[in-house]
Amino acid sequence: MNELSCLLEGILFASGEPVYEEKLRQVLGIDAEQLHRLAQELADSYDAEKRGFQIIRLQDSYQMVSRAEYADTIRRALEVRRTPSLSAAALEVLSIVAYRQPVTRAYIEQLRGVDSSNTVLNLLDKGLLEGCGRLDVPGRPMIYRTTPAFLRAFSISSLDELPDLPELRELEEKRESEQEEAGS
C-alpha cells in the first residue's frame, strides 16, 4: 500500500463522517481521477479481504463505514439500539423531497393533501432532511433537501441512483387538476 493510500485510509478512518472530495484532493495534493482510483483500490482490497468495513462514495464525499451484513453484531457489541423504521408518512415525505428538492413544507403538504409539519420535524431530527435556505416569497418559508445521512440510510451514493417514480408525477398532476377544478 503506498503512502497516499495509507493517508486516505487514515483520514477516512479518523473522520467517522463523510469527507468532501475537494478537501481530500487538497490535503493529499492529487487530482480527482487519482482520488477516485485510490478510493476504489482501497475499497476493492477491503472487499477482497472480506474486511469489516468498506469505503462508500456519497455524491461528492467519501466515508469509511462498517459493512451492512455485520450491522446486527456490531449493534449488539456496542449496545446500540436499532434505529426505528420509518413510517409510511415519513417515507412519502422523503420521496417527495428526494425527487423534487429543494421544496417547502407547503409543497409537501400540497402533494400529500395532509399536514406534514410533524413528519418534516421528525425527519429533520433524524438528520435525513435539512433546511437549505428560504424561498424568496412573502413569509420566506424554509426550503428542505435530503442529507448525506439520507443517502447512507438508503444505500445510494447520489440522488441519480433513485429509480424513476412515475407515481409522483401522477400525484402532482392529480393535485394540479383538483386545484384547477376548485378554482373554477
GIDA-V404123 format. One record per helix or strand. SS is the DSSP state (h for helix, s for strand). FROM is the first residue (numbers start at 1). LEN is the number of residues. If there is no record, write none. Layout:
BEGIN
{{SS,FROM,LEN} {SS,FROM,LEN}}
END
This chain:
BEGIN
{{h,3,13} {s,19,2} {h,21,8} {h,32,17} {s,53,6} {s,61,6} {h,68,11} {h,88,13} {s,103,2} {h,105,8} {h,117,9} {s,129,6} {s,142,5} {h,148,6} {h,159,3} {h,166,18}}
END
